[in-house]
Amino acid sequence: MTNSTLHAKPWYREPWPWFLMSLPATAVVAGLTTAWIAFKTADGLVVGDYYKEGLAINQTLERDDAARALGLAATLKSADGTLMLTLAGHLKTYPGILILTLAHPTHQGLDHVLTLHLTGAGHYLAALPAMPDGKWHAQLVDAASTWRLAGVLHSPFRQPATLSPDPIVQQPQGD
């Protein structure tokens, strides 16, 4: 007998079989992890009825036109957990409440709908909920939903943000 056959180890004591088995095992673990993440986190971006959503665009455009005709614009500021909004335009009377929707671009579960209450001529207040830092799409409407202002804000709200009938993407300014 040769020296190599006397000292041969069983297969499970050799490193190469374990290395070769670890590659498919890693793929199985990664696949199960991906399936678990997909199951636990909903994307929330798919709309069930595309036709109705398409028709709703016309109504949104009409609300933008109404806001444009009234010359409306809003400025948002934040201080001490309070959101302050100043509404400017050619309104005869200011609505008692306004509805502000802050929508996260990718996670529907993070969206917030705030009710702003009139405190004076064109000034509104609401409690600002805790929100993760990042980009938010804002939409402001009156209670009757006759007009709409929109814009993009970035949290934390260190700089005032403007909402208008023609939303312009606002870039975050130096932090």
C-alpha positions in Angstrom: 0.0 0.0 0.0 1.1 3.5 -0.7 1.6 6.2 1.8 -1.4 8.2 0.4 -3.9 5.4 0.8 -2.9 4.9 4.4 -3.5 8.5 5.3 -6.6 9.1 3.1 -9.3 11.0 5.0 -13.0 10.3 4.7 -14.8 12.6 2.2 -16.5 14.7 4.9 -13.1 15.7 6.3 -11.9 17.1 3.0 -12.6 20.9 2.4 -13.5 20.7 -1.3 -16.8 18.8 -1.0 -18.0 21.3 1.6 -16.9 24.2 -0.5 -18.7 22.8 -3.5 -21.9 22.2 -1.5 -21.8 25.7 0.0 -22.4 27.3 -3.4 -25.9 25.8 -4.0 -26.7 26.2 -0.3 -25.9 29.9 -0.5 -28.2 30.3 -3.5 -31.0 28.5 -1.6 -30.7 30.7 1.4 -30.6 33.9 -0.8 -33.7 32.7 -2.6 -35.6 32.0 0.6 -34.5 35.4 2.0 -35.7 37.2 -1.2 -39.0 35.4 -1.1 -39.5 36.4 2.6 -38.7 40.1 1.8 -41.1 40.1 -1.1 -43.8 38.5 1.0 -43.3 40.9 4.0 -43.0 44.2 2.1 -45.8 45.3 -0.3 -44.7 47.7 -3.0 -48.1 49.5 -3.1 -47.4 51.1 -6.5 -49.7 49.0 -8.6 -53.1 50.5 -9.4 -56.0 48.1 -9.9 -58.1 50.1 -12.3 -55.9 52.0 -14.8 -58.9 53.3 -16.7 -60.4 55.1 -13.7 -57.0 56.5 -12.8 -56.7 57.9 -16.3 -60.1 59.5 -16.1 -59.2 61.1 -12.8 -56.3 63.0 -14.4 -58.8 65.2 -16.2 -60.4 66.2 -12.9 -57.0 66.9 -11.4 -56.1 69.2 -14.3 -59.4 71.1 -13.8 -58.5 71.6 -10.2 -55.1 72.9 -11.2 -56.7 75.3 -13.7 -59.0 76.6 -10.9 -56.0 77.2 -8.6 -54.2 78.9 -11.4 -57.2 81.2 -12.1 -57.4 82.2 -8.4 -53.6 82.9 -8.4 -53.1 80.5 -5.5 -49.7 79.6 -3.9 -48.9 78.2 -0.5 -45.7 78.3 1.6 -45.0 75.6 4.1 -42.7 76.0 7.1 -42.1 73.7 10.1 -41.2 74.7 13.7 -41.3 72.6 16.9 -43.4 69.8 15.4 -46.0 72.2 13.9 -46.6 72.7 10.2 -47.4 76.3 9.3 -48.9 77.1 5.9 -49.5 80.5 4.4 -52.0 80.6 1.5 -51.9 83.5 -0.9 -54.2 84.3 -3.8 -57.4 86.0 -4.9 -59.8 84.3 -2.5 -62.9 86.1 -1.2 -62.8 84.0 1.9 -60.3 81.5 3.2 -61.5 78.0 3.7 -61.8 76.9 7.3 -59.7 73.8 6.7 -57.3 72.5 4.1 -56.2 68.9 3.4 -52.5 68.3 2.9 -51.4 64.9 1.7 -47.7 64.1 2.1 -47.0 61.0 0.0 -43.8 59.1 0.1 -42.6 58.2 -3.4 -42.1 54.5 -2.8 -43.8 53.4 0.4 -47.5 54.0 0.6 -47.6 53.0 4.2 -45.6 56.2 5.1 -48.1 58.6 3.6 -49.8 61.2 5.8 -53.0 63.2 5.4 -53.0 66.3 7.5 -55.9 68.6 8.3 -54.8 72.3 8.5 -57.0 74.7 10.4 -57.4 78.4 9.7 -55.8 80.6 12.4 -55.9 83.9 10.6 -56.2 85.5 7.2 -54.4 82.8 5.0 -52.5 81.2 7.9 -53.1 77.5 8.8 -51.6 75.2 11.4 -51.4 71.4 11.9 -49.3 69.0 14.0 -46.5 67.5 11.9 -46.1 63.8 12.4 -42.7 62.1 12.7 -41.5 61.4 9.1 -38.3 59.8 7.8 -35.9 62.1 6.0 -36.3 62.2 2.2 -38.4 63.3 -0.6 -42.2 63.8 -0.3 -44.9 64.7 -2.8 -47.3 67.2 -1.3 -50.8 68.0 -2.5 -53.0 70.7 -0.9 -56.7 70.9 -1.6 -59.6 72.7 0.0 -62.3 70.7 1.8 -64.6 70.8 -1.3 -61.7 69.7 -3.5 -62.4 72.6 -6.0 -58.7 73.5 -6.4 -55.3 71.8 -5.9 -51.7 72.9 -5.2 -48.8 70.5 -5.5 -45.1 70.3 -5.0 -42.2 68.3 -3.8 -40.6 68.8 -0.4 -37.6 67.3 1.4 -37.6 66.4 5.0 -36.4 67.4 7.5 -38.2 70.6 6.7 -35.4 73.1 7.3 -36.3 75.4 4.4 -39.7 76.8 3.5 -41.4 75.0 0.6 -43.7 76.3 -2.0 -46.8 74.6 -3.5 -48.3 75.8 -6.7 -50.7 74.8 -9.5 -47.6 74.1 -11.6 -45.4 72.1 -9.2 -41.7 72.5 -9.7 -39.3 70.0 -8.2 -37.5 71.7 -5.4 -33.9 70.6 -4.8 -32.7 70.3 -1.2 -30.5 73.2 -0.3 -27.2 72.7 1.5 -27.5 71.0 4.8 
